[in-house]
């Protein structure tokens, strides 16, 4: 019996501001069932497509479930993930 | 409990103020502020308008935190924030802030405090539409310094 079939889940990543304009409002990634750190996710995306390079920059902050998180935060399946540029304020 | 709203369409400050006054709770002072989209950029280039990108949920929460903090900091103050999102043309109201307190000083300070924090911490990404092209903008050093001054001393 294959053991791989439930090992990955589809992660939807939201992008805002200049990132959304450059890359698109939404991208998908495969997330391992055990989760993946923000730092690994950035590397994974940047390797997949040169257009995603801005997501590897420190100025793009990662948000999970609408709160800014650190690089070692482990993203789990089912969480809402976004990358945001520095806030411009109101 | 602070009243906070995000609005896509025209923001009518007079109606917002009327609504805020109708919610009066015995306060003796009300201060309101209206921010208007400027027709020129920081370096003087003509601007036709702004586009405010927002993160539904997170943006409302950032406004609610700022309004609630002003109510907690200036005791007995009631706060309201109405903010536009999406396309805002130059000359249109982009933000309305109001504070009601027992006495005027707290109301003035609460409104000032909310605006300083909104300028740096509200979860928006702003694209300026200049006649020579569009550009995403960030808070200025002055905006950050204005927010910072509230960390230095607590009035009460």
Interface residues (C-beta under 8 A of the other chain):
Chain A: X14 X16 X17 X18 X20 X21 X63 X66 X67 X82 X84 X85 X86 X87 X88 X89 X90
Chain B: X35 X52 X53 X54 X55 X57 X58 X61 X63 X83 X94 X95 X118 X119 X120 X121 X122 X123 X124 X125 X126 X127 X136 X137 X138 X139 X143
